[in-house]
Amino acid sequence: MTLIKSISGIRGTIGGKVGDNLTPVDAVKFASAYGTFLKNNIQKDKLKVVIGRDARISGPMIHNLVVNTLIGLGIDVIDLGLSTTPTVEVAVPMEQADGGIILTASHNPKQWNALKLLNAKGEFLSGADGAKILEIAEAEAFDFSDVDSLGEITMNDAYMDIHIDEVLDLPLVDAEAVAKRKFKVVVDGVNSSGGIIIPKLLEQMGVECVKLYCEPNGHFPHNPEPLKEHLGDICKLVVEEKADFGIVVDPDVDRLAFISNDGEMFGEEYTLVACADYVLSKTPGNTVSNMSSSRALRDITEKHNGSYQASAVGEVNVVELMKASNAIIGGEGNGGIIYPELHYGRDSLVGVALFLTHLASLDMTVAELRASYPQYYMSKNKIELTPQIDVDAILVSMTEKYKNENISTIDGVKIDFPTEWVHLRKSNTEPIIRIYTEAPTQAEADKLALRIIEEIKAVAGI
């Protein structure tokens, strides 16, 4: 089964059987369910939805299916064409639209695609709304429009530029200060829309940009998840070019990782830490990340006299807690920056602009900046799921085993030991169990992960 319906949208692999994969029939079915959900809940003569896609090979096919399904429901479409997840999120309220769909499987490999669904604020739908859409899809309770009531398509390819303008207009972004430093940066756009929008942003901030894999043809040159094991080429190029640092984004540009000037990973967990350090130094306040994210954000927040809280994994959950705690910056340790001053969504452009402004105000290299932060090391592992594996039973067993430790079961099981932690959970986006650990050294994080994996395998009998 590679069709996954969750809080993160509807995603699956292209091809195969209906109901098992993201086939054309499934794309139409879930687009129909989303459109029907909007029509059931918004009392308007004419609804409007913004649509954009990343550069995946299957993008144009899925895009045409989804757009024309909405047209068939009598919904008008603002078509951004090739775009990014945060760009669509920014466009929805600016267009006073009733919702939005981003066609992207984010960090998943090229055979995947997905429908990420937004509300009228340009934010991801709640779990409750997502459940209603799945019910409508299951019942196939669709009522399409007659020929005189079909929706209309309006093409608008200006939103990547508008998004950049909105980022540059933020009070804490100082393009002039950045331009004076004459930074040189290497960008890996993984041959998707990040290869267009990130270099454009850098050029407008006066940064010299060296492009790597910036052709938006959907042929990802490496696994598109921005993890160390996939980023050997840019690490090498940063050193060869004597660049100040490197920037890596995933295909839909909501995850951001930096490469230090010495060719080492800055650490995707530390993208949010660095941006938060800068924002909190200018505007003190609270922060939020998910419980699979580094303790370093908590340490930095407390250094600036703020309060830190951890949510369940998933952007919807982070945003909900950010609103409840009036957090001024937050996100996820996978390189996702959420800065409400612009919008409640993970946004690599905001992260790049804040990081550059922060760096421009400091007299240090990116490697030195990374060394100045609390040092934690993570090990991120996964176990592939088969129908025989009972995830819930595994989690119950681990909770019982470690009942004398500090345990949270808000999202899977998180066990906090005095100097390290482990978080076990079923993924929202892939058929796997994720096992994340963090400790003061990489060796300790890896050792803890191996121990927990062996314990899980013993429980599961694998």
TORKOL-4160 file (C-alpha; in steps of 0.2 Angstrom, whole numbers, padded with zeros to 4 digits, m for minus):
462
<pt num="1" X="0000" Y="0000" Z="0000"/>
<pt num="2" X="0008" Y="0016" Z="m0005"/>
<pt num="3" X="m0007" Y="0027" Z="m0004"/>
<pt num="4" X="m0006" Y="0037" Z="0012"/>
<pt num="5" X="m0020" Y="0047" Z="0019"/>
<pt num="6" X="m0015" Y="0058" Z="0034"/>
<pt num="7" X="m0014" Y="0075" Z="0042"/>
<pt num="8" X="0000" Y="0079" Z="0029"/>
<pt num="9" X="m0012" Y="0076" Z="0014"/>
<pt num="10" X="m0015" Y="0062" Z="0002"/>
<pt num="11" X="0001" Y="0055" Z="m0005"/>
<pt num="12" X="0006" Y="0040" Z="m0015"/>
<pt num="13" X="0017" Y="0033" Z="m0029"/>
<pt num="14" X="0012" Y="0036" Z="m0047"/>
<pt num="15" X="0005" Y="0021" Z="m0057"/>
<pt num="16" X="m0002" Y="0004" Z="m0051"/>
<pt num="17" X="m0020" Y="0000" Z="m0045"/>
<pt num="18" X="m0034" Y="0012" Z="m0040"/>
<pt num="19" X="m0035" Y="0014" Z="m0021"/>
<pt num="20" X="m0017" Y="0007" Z="m0019"/>
<pt num="21" X="m0007" Y="0021" Z="m0027"/>
<pt num="22" X="m0010" Y="0039" Z="m0032"/>
<pt num="23" X="m0018" Y="0035" Z="m0049"/>
<pt num="24" X="m0027" Y="0048" Z="m0060"/>
<pt num="25" X="m0043" Y="0041" Z="m0053"/>
<pt num="26" X="m0037" Y="0044" Z="m0035"/>
<pt num="27" X="m0031" Y="0061" Z="m0039"/>
<pt num="28" X="m0049" Y="0065" Z="m0046"/>
<pt num="29" X="m0057" Y="0057" Z="m0031"/>
<pt num="30" X="m0048" Y="0067" Z="m0018"/>
<pt num="31" X="m0049" Y="0083" Z="m0027"/>
<pt num="32" X="m0067" Y="0080" Z="m0029"/>
<pt num="33" X="m0069" Y="0077" Z="m0010"/>
<pt num="34" X="m0059" Y="0093" Z="m0006"/>
<pt num="35" X="m0069" Y="0103" Z="m0018"/>
<pt num="36" X="m0085" Y="0096" Z="m0011"/>
<pt num="37" X="m0080" Y="0099" Z="0007"/>
<pt num="38" X="m0077" Y="0117" Z="0003"/>
<pt num="39" X="m0094" Y="0119" Z="m0005"/>
<pt num="40" X="m0102" Y="0110" Z="0010"/>
<pt num="41" X="m0094" Y="0122" Z="0022"/>
<pt num="42" X="m0093" Y="0139" Z="0013"/>
<pt num="43" X="m0109" Y="0148" Z="0008"/>
<pt num="44" X="m0104" Y="0157" Z="m0007"/>
<pt num="45" X="m0111" Y="0158" Z="m0025"/>
<pt num="46" X="m0093" Y="0155" Z="m0032"/>
<pt num="47" X="m0078" Y="0147" Z="m0023"/>
<pt num="48" X="m0060" Y="0150" Z="m0027"/>
<pt num="49" X="m0045" Y="0139" Z="m0025"/>
<pt num="50" X="m0026" Y="0142" Z="m0027"/>
<pt num="51" X="m0016" Y="0128" Z="m0035"/>
<pt num="52" X="0003" Y="0126" Z="m0037"/>
<pt num="53" X="0015" Y="0112" Z="m0040"/>
<pt num="54" X="0033" Y="0107" Z="m0038"/>
<pt num="55" X="0043" Y="0101" Z="m0053"/>
<pt num="56" X="0040" Y="0083" Z="m0051"/>
<pt num="57" X="0039" Y="0073" Z="m0068"/>
<pt num="58" X="0021" Y="0068" Z="m0063"/>
<pt num="59" X="0017" Y="0086" Z="m0059"/>
<pt num="60" X="0008" Y="0092" Z="m0075"/>
<pt num="61" X="m0002" Y="0076" Z="m0076"/>
<pt num="62" X="m0009" Y="0077" Z="m0058"/>
<pt num="63" X="m0010" Y="0096" Z="m0060"/>
<pt num="64" X="m0022" Y="0095" Z="m0075"/>
<pt num="65" X="m0032" Y="0082" Z="m0066"/>
<pt num="66" X="m0035" Y="0092" Z="m0050"/>
<pt num="67" X="m0038" Y="0109" Z="m0059"/>
<pt num="68" X="m0051" Y="0102" Z="m0071"/>
<pt num="69" X="m0059" Y="0092" Z="m0057"/>
<pt num="70" X="m0062" Y="0108" Z="m0047"/>
<pt num="71" X="m0068" Y="0117" Z="m0063"/>
<pt num="72" X="m0080" Y="0102" Z="m0065"/>
<pt num="73" X="m0087" Y="0106" Z="m0047"/>
<pt num="74" X="m0090" Y="0124" Z="m0052"/>
<pt num="75" X="m0075" Y="0131" Z="m0042"/>
<pt num="76" X="m0063" Y="0145" Z="m0050"/>
<pt num="77" X="m0045" Y="0141" Z="m0050"/>
<pt num="78" X="m0030" Y="0153" Z="m0048"/>
<pt num="79" X="m0016" Y="0143" Z="m0056"/>
<pt num="80" X="0001" Y="0147" Z="m0050"/>
<pt num="81" X="0009" Y="0133" Z="m0061"/>
<pt num="82" X="0027" Y="0129" Z="m0055"/>
<pt num="83" X="0028" Y="0135" Z="m0037"/>
<pt num="84" X="0032" Y="0131" Z="m0019"/>
<pt num="85" X="0022" Y="0126" Z="m0004"/>
<pt num="86" X="0025" Y="0142" Z="0006"/>
<pt num="87" X="0021" Y="0153" Z="m0010"/>
<pt num="88" X="0004" Y="0144" Z="m0012"/>
<pt num="89" X="0001" Y="0147" Z="0007"/>
<pt num="90" X="0005" Y="0166" Z="0005"/>
<pt num="91" X="m0005" Y="0167" Z="m0011"/>
<pt num="92" X="m0022" Y="0160" Z="m0004"/>
<pt num="93" X="m0026" Y="0175" Z="0008"/>
<pt num="94" X="m0019" Y="0187" Z="m0004"/>
<pt num="95" X="m0031" Y="0181" Z="m0017"/>
<pt num="96" X="m0045" Y="0180" Z="m0004"/>
<pt num="97" X="m0047" Y="0162" Z="m0010"/>
<pt num="98" X="m0057" Y="0149" Z="0000"/>
<pt num="99" X="m0043" Y="0136" Z="0000"/>
<pt num="100" X="m0027" Y="0130" Z="m0009"/>
<pt num="101" X="m0019" Y="0114" Z="m0015"/>
<pt num="102" X="0000" Y="0111" Z="m0017"/>
<pt num="103" X="0004" Y="0096" Z="m0028"/>
<pt num="104" X="0020" Y="0090" Z="m0020"/>
<pt num="105" X="0026" Y="0075" Z="m0011"/>
<pt num="106" X="0038" Y="0086" Z="m0002"/>
<pt num="107" X="0054" Y="0076" Z="0002"/>
<pt num="108" X="0049" Y="0060" Z="m0005"/>
<pt num="109" X="0058" Y="0053" Z="m0020"/>
<pt num="110" X="0052" Y="0056" Z="m0038"/>
<pt num="111" X="0039" Y="0042" Z="m0040"/>
<pt num="112" X="0029" Y="0050" Z="m0026"/>
<pt num="113" X="0016" Y="0064" Z="m0028"/>
<pt num="114" X="0003" Y="0071" Z="m0016"/>
<pt num="115" X="m0011" Y="0084" Z="m0013"/>
<pt num="116" X="m0007" Y="0095" Z="0001"/>
<pt num="117" X="m0023" Y="0104" Z="0006"/>
<pt num="118" X="m0025" Y="0122" Z="0013"/>
<pt num="119" X="m0039" Y="0132" Z="0021"/>
<pt num="120" X="m0044" Y="0150" Z="0018"/>
<pt num="121" X="m0030" Y="0156" Z="0029"/>
<pt num="122" X="m0017" Y="0147" Z="0018"/>
<pt num="123" X="m0014" Y="0135" Z="0032"/>
<pt num="124" X="m0015" Y="0116" Z="0032"/>
<pt num="125" X="m0032" Y="0109" Z="0036"/>
<pt num="126" X="m0035" Y="0102" Z="0054"/>
<pt num="127" X="m0036" Y="0084" Z="0057"/>
<pt num="128" X="m0055" Y="0085" Z="0059"/>
<pt num="129" X="m0057" Y="0093" Z="0042"/>
<pt num="130" X="m0045" Y="0081" Z="0034"/>
<pt num="131" X="m0056" Y="0066" Z="0041"/>
<pt num="132" X="m0072" Y="0074" Z="0034"/>
<pt num="133" X="m0063" Y="0075" Z="0017"/>
<pt num="134" X="m0059" Y="0056" Z="0018"/>
<pt num="135" X="m0077" Y="0052" Z="0022"/>
<pt num="136" X="m0083" Y="0062" Z="0007"/>
<pt num="137" X="m0070" Y="0053" Z="m0004"/>
<pt num="138" X="m0075" Y="0036" Z="0003"/>
<pt num="139" X="m0094" Y="0039" Z="0000"/>
<pt num="140" X="m0090" Y="0047" Z="m0017"/>
<pt num="141" X="m0103" Y="0060" Z="m0012"/>
<pt num="142" X="m0099" Y="0072" Z="m0026"/>
<pt num="143" X="m0111" Y="0083" Z="m0035"/>
<pt num="144" X="m0103" Y="0091" Z="m0051"/>
<pt num="145" X="m0109" Y="0107" Z="m0059"/>
<pt num="146" X="m0119" Y="0109" Z="m0075"/>
<pt num="147" X="m0111" Y="0116" Z="m0091"/>
<pt num="148" X="m0117" Y="0134" Z="m0087"/>
<pt num="149" X="m0109" Y="0134" Z="m0070"/>
<pt num="150" X="m0092" Y="0127" Z="m0073"/>
<pt num="151" X="m0077" Y="0136" Z="m0064"/>
<pt num="152" X="m0064" Y="0146" Z="m0073"/>
<pt num="153" X="m0045" Y="0146" Z="m0073"/>
<pt num="154" X="m0035" Y="0161" Z="m0070"/>
<pt num="155" X="m0016" Y="0159" Z="m0073"/>
<pt num="156" X="m0005" Y="0169" Z="m0062"/>
<pt num="157" X="0014" Y="0166" Z="m0062"/>
<pt num="158" X="0019" Y="0181" Z="m0052"/>
<pt num="159" X="0018" Y="0174" Z="m0035"/>
<pt num="160" X="0036" Y="0168" Z="m0033"/>
<pt num="161" X="0041" Y="0186" Z="m0036"/>
<pt num="162" X="0027" Y="0192" Z="m0024"/>
<pt num="163" X="0033" Y="0180" Z="m0011"/>
<pt num="164" X="0051" Y="0186" Z="m0012"/>
<pt num="165" X="0044" Y="0204" Z="m0010"/>
<pt num="166" X="0034" Y="0199" Z="0005"/>
<pt num="167" X="0050" Y="0191" Z="0013"/>
<pt num="168" X="0061" Y="0206" Z="0009"/>
<pt num="169" X="0048" Y="0218" Z="0017"/>
<pt num="170" X="0049" Y="0209" Z="0034"/>
<pt num="171" X="0056" Y="0221" Z="0047"/>
<pt num="172" X="0069" Y="0209" Z="0053"/>
<pt num="173" X="0076" Y="0206" Z="0035"/>
<pt num="174" X="0090" Y="0218" Z="0031"/>
<pt num="175" X="0094" Y="0216" Z="0012"/>
<pt num="176" X="0106" Y="0231" Z="0013"/>
<pt num="177" X="0116" Y="0224" Z="0027"/>
<pt num="178" X="0117" Y="0207" Z="0018"/>
<pt num="179" X="0123" Y="0215" Z="0002"/>
<pt num="180" X="0137" Y="0225" Z="0010"/>
<pt num="181" X="0145" Y="0208" Z="0016"/>
<pt num="182" X="0146" Y="0202" Z="m0002"/>
<pt num="183" X="0142" Y="0184" Z="0003"/>
<pt num="184" X="0145" Y="0169" Z="m0009"/>
<pt num="185" X="0132" Y="0155" Z="m0007"/>
<pt num="186" X="0130" Y="0138" Z="m0016"/>
<pt num="187" X="0112" Y="0133" Z="m0019"/>
<pt num="188" X="0106" Y="0115" Z="m0022"/>
<pt num="189" X="0088" Y="0116" Z="m0028"/>
<pt num="190" X="0086" Y="0097" Z="m0031"/>
<pt num="191" X="0080" Y="0101" Z="m0049"/>
<pt num="192" X="0064" Y="0108" Z="m0043"/>
<pt num="193" X="0056" Y="0125" Z="m0040"/>
<pt num="194" X="0068" Y="0129" Z="m0026"/>
<pt num="195" X="0081" Y="0131" Z="m0040"/>
<pt num="196" X="0071" Y="0146" Z="m0047"/>
<pt num="197" X="0065" Y="0155" Z="m0031"/>
<pt num="198" X="0080" Y="0153" Z="m0019"/>
<pt num="199" X="0093" Y="0160" Z="m0032"/>
<pt num="200" X="0081" Y="0175" Z="m0036"/>
<pt num="201" X="0079" Y="0179" Z="m0017"/>
<pt num="202" X="0098" Y="0179" Z="m0015"/>
<pt num="203" X="0101" Y="0190" Z="m0030"/>
<pt num="204" X="0089" Y="0203" Z="m0023"/>
<pt num="205" X="0099" Y="0202" Z="m0007"/>
<pt num="206" X="0115" Y="0206" Z="m0016"/>
<pt num="207" X="0122" Y="0188" Z="m0013"/>
<pt num="208" X="0133" Y="0179" Z="m0026"/>
<pt num="209" X="0124" Y="0163" Z="m0030"/>
<pt num="210" X="0133" Y="0147" Z="m0037"/>
<pt num="211" X="0119" Y="0136" Z="m0044"/>
<pt num="212" X="0119" Y="0117" Z="m0042"/>
<pt num="213" X="0105" Y="0106" Z="m0048"/>
<pt num="214" X="0094" Y="0121" Z="m0051"/>
<pt num="215" X="0085" Y="0115" Z="m0067"/>
<pt num="216" X="0067" Y="0112" Z="m0063"/>
<pt num="217" X="0065" Y="0097" Z="m0073"/>
<pt num="218" X="0059" Y="0085" Z="m0059"/>
<pt num="219" X="0074" Y="0073" Z="m0061"/>
<pt num="220" X="0081" Y="0073" Z="m0043"/>
<pt num="221" X="0100" Y="0071" Z="m0044"/>
<pt num="222" X="0100" Y="0063" Z="m0026"/>
<pt num="223" X="0087" Y="0058" Z="m0013"/>
<pt num="224" X="0078" Y="0074" Z="m0011"/>
<pt num="225" X="0077" Y="0073" Z="0008"/>
<pt num="226" X="0090" Y="0086" Z="0014"/>
<pt num="227" X="0100" Y="0074" Z="0025"/>
<pt num="228" X="0119" Y="0073" Z="0026"/>
<pt num="229" X="0120" Y="0056" Z="0017"/>
<pt num="230" X="0112" Y="0064" Z="0001"/>
<pt num="231" X="0122" Y="0080" Z="0001"/>
<pt num="232" X="0140" Y="0075" Z="m0004"/>
<pt num="233" X="0140" Y="0086" Z="m0020"/>
<pt num="234" X="0136" Y="0102" Z="m0012"/>
<pt num="235" X="0147" Y="0100" Z="0003"/>
<pt num="236" X="0162" Y="0097" Z="m0009"/>
<pt num="237" X="0157" Y="0112" Z="m0020"/>
<pt num="238" X="0155" Y="0124" Z="m0005"/>
<pt num="239" X="0174" Y="0121" Z="m0001"/>
<pt num="240" X="0179" Y="0121" Z="m0019"/>
<pt num="241" X="0170" Y="0138" Z="m0022"/>
<pt num="242" X="0177" Y="0145" Z="m0006"/>
<pt num="243" X="0159" Y="0150" Z="m0002"/>
<pt num="244" X="0152" Y="0157" Z="0014"/>
<pt num="245" X="0140" Y="0143" Z="0015"/>
<pt num="246" X="0128" Y="0132" Z="0006"/>
<pt num="247" X="0109" Y="0131" Z="0005"/>
<pt num="248" X="0099" Y="0115" Z="0002"/>
<pt num="249" X="0080" Y="0114" Z="0000"/>
<pt num="250" X="0068" Y="0100" Z="m0003"/>
<pt num="251" X="0057" Y="0099" Z="m0019"/>
<pt num="252" X="0043" Y="0110" Z="m0012"/>
<pt num="253" X="0054" Y="0122" Z="m0003"/>
<pt num="254" X="0047" Y="0121" Z="0015"/>
<pt num="255" X="0063" Y="0112" Z="0022"/>
<pt num="256" X="0080" Y="0121" Z="0023"/>
<pt num="257" X="0097" Y="0115" Z="0027"/>
<pt num="258" X="0113" Y="0124" Z="0027"/>
<pt num="259" X="0131" Y="0118" Z="0024"/>
<pt num="260" X="0145" Y="0127" Z="0034"/>
<pt num="261" X="0159" Y="0136" Z="0025"/>
<pt num="262" X="0170" Y="0120" Z="0029"/>
<pt num="263" X="0159" Y="0109" Z="0019"/>
<pt num="264" X="0151" Y="0101" Z="0035"/>
<pt num="265" X="0133" Y="0100" Z="0038"/>
<pt num="266" X="0126" Y="0115" Z="0049"/>
<pt num="267" X="0113" Y="0102" Z="0054"/>
<pt num="268" X="0095" Y="0103" Z="0049"/>
<pt num="269" X="0090" Y="0104" Z="0067"/>
<pt num="270" X="0100" Y="0120" Z="0069"/>
<pt num="271" X="0092" Y="0129" Z="0055"/>
<pt num="272" X="0078" Y="0134" Z="0066"/>
<pt num="273" X="0090" Y="0137" Z="0081"/>
<pt num="274" X="0100" Y="0150" Z="0071"/>
<pt num="275" X="0084" Y="0159" Z="0065"/>
<pt num="276" X="0076" Y="0159" Z="0082"/>
<pt num="277" X="0092" Y="0165" Z="0090"/>
<pt num="278" X="0092" Y="0180" Z="0078"/>
<pt num="279" X="0073" Y="0184" Z="0080"/>
<pt num="280" X="0073" Y="0182" Z="0099"/>
<pt num="281" X="0088" Y="0194" Z="0100"/>
<pt num="282" X="0077" Y="0207" Z="0092"/>
<pt num="283" X="0059" Y="0203" Z="0098"/>
<pt num="284" X="0059" Y="0192" Z="0114"/>
<pt num="285" X="0045" Y="0179" Z="0115"/>
<pt num="286" X="0041" Y="0161" Z="0115"/>
<pt num="287" X="0045" Y="0146" Z="0103"/>
<pt num="288" X="0038" Y="0130" Z="0098"/>
<pt num="289" X="0045" Y="0115" Z="0089"/>
<pt num="290" X="0039" Y="0097" Z="0088"/>
<pt num="291" X="0044" Y="0083" Z="0100"/>
<pt num="292" X="0056" Y="0075" Z="0087"/>
<pt num="293" X="0066" Y="0091" Z="0087"/>
<pt num="294" X="0082" Y="0096" Z="0096"/>
<pt num="295" X="0083" Y="0102" Z="0114"/>
<pt num="296" X="0095" Y="0116" Z="0107"/>
<pt num="297" X="0079" Y="0127" Z="0103"/>
<pt num="298" X="0074" Y="0126" Z="0121"/>
<pt num="299" X="0091" Y="0131" Z="0127"/>
<pt num="300" X="0092" Y="0146" Z="0115"/>
<pt num="301" X="0074" Y="0151" Z="0120"/>
<pt num="302" X="0078" Y="0151" Z="0138"/>
<pt num="303" X="0094" Y="0161" Z="0135"/>
<pt num="304" X="0083" Y="0175" Z="0128"/>
<pt num="305" X="0071" Y="0173" Z="0143"/>
<pt num="306" X="0057" Y="0165" Z="0132"/>
<pt num="307" X="0047" Y="0150" Z="0135"/>
<pt num="308" X="0048" Y="0134" Z="0124"/>
<pt num="309" X="0035" Y="0121" Z="0121"/>
<pt num="310" X="0035" Y="0105" Z="0111"/>
<pt num="311" X="0020" Y="0099" Z="0100"/>
<pt num="312" X="0015" Y="0083" Z="0092"/>
<pt num="313" X="0024" Y="0080" Z="0075"/>
<pt num="314" X="0015" Y="0088" Z="0060"/>
<pt num="315" X="0015" Y="0106" Z="0054"/>
<pt num="316" X="m0004" Y="0108" Z="0059"/>
<pt num="317" X="0001" Y="0103" Z="0077"/>
<pt num="318" X="0016" Y="0115" Z="0078"/>
<pt num="319" X="0005" Y="0130" Z="0071"/>
<pt num="320" X="m0009" Y="0126" Z="0084"/>
<pt num="321" X="0003" Y="0126" Z="0099"/>
<pt num="322" X="0012" Y="0142" Z="0092"/>
<pt num="323" X="m0005" Y="0151" Z="0091"/>
<pt num="324" X="m0010" Y="0145" Z="0109"/>
<pt num="325" X="0007" Y="0150" Z="0116"/>
<pt num="326" X="0009" Y="0166" Z="0106"/>
<pt num="327" X="0026" Y="0160" Z="0099"/>
<pt num="328" X="0035" Y="0172" Z="0088"/>
<pt num="329" X="0045" Y="0159" Z="0079"/>
<pt num="330" X="0044" Y="0140" Z="0078"/>
<pt num="331" X="0044" Y="0125" Z="0066"/>
<pt num="332" X="0051" Y="0108" Z="0065"/>
<pt num="333" X="0069" Y="0101" Z="0067"/>
<pt num="334" X="0069" Y="0095" Z="0049"/>
<pt num="335" X="0073" Y="0112" Z="0043"/>
<pt num="336" X="0056" Y="0120" Z="0044"/>
<pt num="337" X="0055" Y="0138" Z="0049"/>
<pt num="338" X="0038" Y="0145" Z="0054"/>
<pt num="339" X="0038" Y="0164" Z="0056"/>
<pt num="340" X="0020" Y="0171" Z="0059"/>
<pt num="341" X="0025" Y="0188" Z="0055"/>
<pt num="342" X="0023" Y="0183" Z="0036"/>
<pt num="343" X="0012" Y="0167" Z="0038"/>
<pt num="344" X="0009" Y="0151" Z="0048"/>
<pt num="345" X="0018" Y="0139" Z="0037"/>
<pt num="346" X="0036" Y="0132" Z="0035"/>
<pt num="347" X="0045" Y="0143" Z="0023"/>
<pt num="348" X="0063" Y="0141" Z="0017"/>
<pt num="349" X="0063" Y="0159" Z="0010"/>
<pt num="350" X="0060" Y="0166" Z="0027"/>
<pt num="351" X="0073" Y="0155" Z="0034"/>
<pt num="352" X="0086" Y="0160" Z="0021"/>
<pt num="353" X="0083" Y="0179" Z="0023"/>
<pt num="354" X="0083" Y="0178" Z="0042"/>
<pt num="355" X="0099" Y="0168" Z="0043"/>
<pt num="356" X="0108" Y="0180" Z="0030"/>
<pt num="357" X="0103" Y="0195" Z="0041"/>
<pt num="358" X="0109" Y="0186" Z="0057"/>
<pt num="359" X="0125" Y="0182" Z="0048"/>
<pt num="360" X="0128" Y="0199" Z="0042"/>
<pt num="361" X="0127" Y="0206" Z="0060"/>
<pt num="362" X="0140" Y="0194" Z="0066"/>
<pt num="363" X="0159" Y="0194" Z="0064"/>
<pt num="364" X="0161" Y="0175" Z="0062"/>
<pt num="365" X="0160" Y="0161" Z="0049"/>
<pt num="366" X="0145" Y="0149" Z="0048"/>
<pt num="367" X="0156" Y="0135" Z="0056"/>
<pt num="368" X="0160" Y="0147" Z="0070"/>
<pt num="369" X="0141" Y="0151" Z="0072"/>
<pt num="370" X="0137" Y="0133" Z="0073"/>
<pt num="371" X="0150" Y="0130" Z="0086"/>
<pt num="372" X="0143" Y="0144" Z="0097"/>
<pt num="373" X="0126" Y="0134" Z="0099"/>
<pt num="374" X="0123" Y="0121" Z="0112"/>
<pt num="375" X="0130" Y="0104" Z="0105"/>
<pt num="376" X="0117" Y="0090" Z="0103"/>
<pt num="377" X="0118" Y="0076" Z="0091"/>
<pt num="378" X="0104" Y="0066" Z="0083"/>
<pt num="379" X="0102" Y="0049" Z="0076"/>
<pt num="380" X="0087" Y="0047" Z="0064"/>
<pt num="381" X="0082" Y="0029" Z="0060"/>
<pt num="382" X="0067" Y="0020" Z="0053"/>
<pt num="383" X="0060" Y="0003" Z="0052"/>
<pt num="384" X="0050" Y="m0002" Z="0037"/>
<pt num="385" X="0032" Y="m0008" Z="0041"/>
<pt num="386" X="0024" Y="m0024" Z="0035"/>
<pt num="387" X="0006" Y="m0029" Z="0038"/>
<pt num="388" X="0012" Y="m0041" Z="0052"/>
<pt num="389" X="0020" Y="m0027" Z="0063"/>
<pt num="390" X="0008" Y="m0021" Z="0076"/>
<pt num="391" X="0014" Y="m0003" Z="0079"/>
<pt num="392" X="0002" Y="0001" Z="0094"/>
<pt num="393" X="0008" Y="m0015" Z="0103"/>
<pt num="394" X="0026" Y="m0010" Z="0101"/>
<pt num="395" X="0023" Y="0007" Z="0108"/>
<pt num="396" X="0013" Y="0000" Z="0123"/>
<pt num="397" X="0027" Y="m0012" Z="0126"/>
<pt num="398" X="0040" Y="0002" Z="0126"/>
<pt num="399" X="0030" Y="0013" Z="0137"/>
<pt num="400" X="0029" Y="m0001" Z="0150"/>
<pt num="401" X="0047" Y="m0005" Z="0149"/>
<pt num="402" X="0052" Y="0013" Z="0152"/>
<pt num="403" X="0038" Y="0018" Z="0164"/>
<pt num="404" X="0050" Y="0025" Z="0177"/>
<pt num="405" X="0057" Y="0038" Z="0165"/>
<pt num="406" X="0049" Y="0055" Z="0159"/>
<pt num="407" X="0037" Y="0049" Z="0146"/>
<pt num="408" X="0025" Y="0058" Z="0134"/>
<pt num="409" X="0012" Y="0049" Z="0123"/>
<pt num="410" X="0005" Y="0064" Z="0114"/>
<pt num="411" X="0013" Y="0058" Z="0098"/>
<pt num="412" X="0019" Y="0040" Z="0098"/>
<pt num="413" X="0031" Y="0038" Z="0113"/>
<pt num="414" X="0044" Y="0050" Z="0118"/>
<pt num="415" X="0056" Y="0045" Z="0133"/>
<pt num="416" X="0066" Y="0058" Z="0141"/>
<pt num="417" X="0082" Y="0052" Z="0150"/>
<pt num="418" X="0092" Y="0065" Z="0160"/>
<pt num="419" X="0105" Y="0069" Z="0146"/>
<pt num="420" X="0097" Y="0060" Z="0130"/>
<pt num="421" X="0080" Y="0056" Z="0123"/>
<pt num="422" X="0071" Y="0044" Z="0111"/>
<pt num="423" X="0055" Y="0047" Z="0101"/>
<pt num="424" X="0046" Y="0033" Z="0092"/>
<pt num="425" X="0031" Y="0036" Z="0081"/>
<pt num="426" X="0023" Y="0030" Z="0065"/>
<pt num="427" X="0026" Y="0041" Z="0051"/>
<pt num="428" X="0012" Y="0052" Z="0043"/>
<pt num="429" X="0020" Y="0052" Z="0026"/>
<pt num="430" X="0028" Y="0035" Z="0024"/>
<pt num="431" X="0025" Y="0016" Z="0029"/>
<pt num="432" X="0038" Y="0016" Z="0043"/>
<pt num="433" X="0041" Y="0018" Z="0061"/>
<pt num="434" X="0053" Y="0033" Z="0065"/>
<pt num="435" X="0066" Y="0031" Z="0079"/>
<pt num="436" X="0074" Y="0048" Z="0083"/>
<pt num="437" X="0087" Y="0049" Z="0097"/>
<pt num="438" X="0097" Y="0064" Z="0103"/>
<pt num="439" X="0112" Y="0065" Z="0115"/>
<pt num="440" X="0127" Y="0075" Z="0119"/>
<pt num="441" X="0138" Y="0065" Z="0107"/>
<pt num="442" X="0135" Y="0057" Z="0090"/>
<pt num="443" X="0141" Y="0040" Z="0097"/>
<pt num="444" X="0129" Y="0041" Z="0112"/>
<pt num="445" X="0114" Y="0045" Z="0100"/>
<pt num="446" X="0119" Y="0031" Z="0089"/>
<pt num="447" X="0121" Y="0019" Z="0103"/>
<pt num="448" X="0104" Y="0023" Z="0111"/>
<pt num="449" X="0096" Y="0021" Z="0093"/>
<pt num="450" X="0103" Y="0004" Z="0091"/>
<pt num="451" X="0098" Y="m0002" Z="0108"/>
<pt num="452" X="0080" Y="0004" Z="0105"/>
<pt num="453" X="0079" Y="m0003" Z="0088"/>
<pt num="454" X="0085" Y="m0020" Z="0095"/>
<pt num="455" X="0071" Y="m0019" Z="0108"/>
<pt num="456" X="0058" Y="m0015" Z="0095"/>
<pt num="457" X="0063" Y="m0030" Z="0084"/>
<pt num="458" X="0062" Y="m0041" Z="0099"/>
<pt num="459" X="0045" Y="m0035" Z="0103"/>
<pt num="460" X="0039" Y="m0036" Z="0085"/>
<pt num="461" X="0048" Y="m0053" Z="0082"/>
<pt num="462" X="0058" Y="m0047" Z="0067"/>
